[in-house]
Amino acid sequence: MRHFLFGLGLLAALTCSQVSLAGEPLPPEFAATAASITSDLQTGTLLFSEGDCLAVRIYTASAYTHVALVCIEEGEPFVYDSMNGVGVRRQSLAAYLAGESPHEVHILQPCRPLTAEQGTALRTYLNSQLGRPYAIHHHLTGKRCEGVHCSEYATDALMSVGLITAQRPPRVSPASLATGITQTGIYAVGGSVDLEPAAPPQEPAANRCHWLWLETKQCTLSCCDKLAGWFLCR
């Protein structure tokens, strides 16, 4: 049953696209949140998200469903990850946080800051993979393919600078990566960021029937969003 559910999640991840925020103004709260944690980040920081995807949660027995890497470039943090429907990408911290909302994001820090040489090598590797397609089906076999999933990308990047080793990076999940790097003392758990957006202002109801309609519409939208997170992994 566990493999069946995970298979459904893999299929959804391959067939459903992540909503892009490109070209759209970011809500101001995400820029404020990014500014509030920028000083806590460093090159090599990992961001683990607690998403809703049931397939990943059940298969890995963990709340972690996504992972991304941070690089500080000219004083600004940029986030690298591999996302279904998008592939390997580089975003500003604010844009990344907006895309992860309403999930909670946990910050894991290197116990020893990366050297200048390691930081350069890490950025070089991360940038060399930009545009590579997303894939998850090979997680089951452990064999390499053209695409790459989030924890495989992060694992390969950390391996490229000698921080960790892994026999089969495609089999690494966000949960197993977090467990491995914290239990060995390579990373330490830092803070967390709650990205639950503020409730939108309620439209005033003209009468009781209108109020019932507004409540039904909001409930339906919320249910659709939750189901999309559970079963479509987005």
C-alpha positions, 0 to 999 in steps of 0.5 A: 500500500505504501508503494502504491500511494507513493506511486500515485504521488510520483505520477501526480508530480510528473503530470501536474505543474507547480504554479509559477509566480514569475511576472507577478508581484510578490505579496509584501509579507514574503519580502518582509519575512525574507528580510527578517531571516536573511542575516541567519542564512549562509552559503550551504544553508538548507531549507526543508519544507513541511508540505502536504504531499501524502505520498512523500509523507507516507513513504518517508514517514516524515513531514519533510516533503521538499528541500532547497539550498541557499547561496549568498551572492553579493550579499543576497540569499538565492535559493536553488531547488528542483521542482516538479513542472519547473525543473532546477531553478534559482530564485530570490529568497522572497520568491521561494518563500512565496512559492512554499506558502502556506507550508512551514520551512525549517532552516538547517545550518552547516555546523562549520561554515563553508570555506570560500573555496567550498562556497565557490564550488557549491555555486558552480555546481548548482548553476551548472544544473540550472534548467535540468528537468525534474524527475522522481520516478527513478527514486524507486530504482536508484538509477540516474536519469536525465531529470533530478528531484529536490533531495537528489540535487541537494545531495549531489551539490553537497557531495560536490564540495565534500560535505557528504557521501551517498551511494545512491543519491536518487534514493535520498529523500528530504527526510533521509537527507535531514536525518543523515546530516544532523545525526553525523553533526554536519548540520544543525537545526536552526529556526523555522518560518511559518508561511501561513498567509494572512486570511483575505478580507471577507466580502460583506454579505448582503443577507443570510443567503449571500452569507451562506454562499460566501461561506460555501465558496470559501470552504470549497476553495479551501478543500480543493487547495488541501486536496491538491496538496495531499494527492497532486503534491502541489 
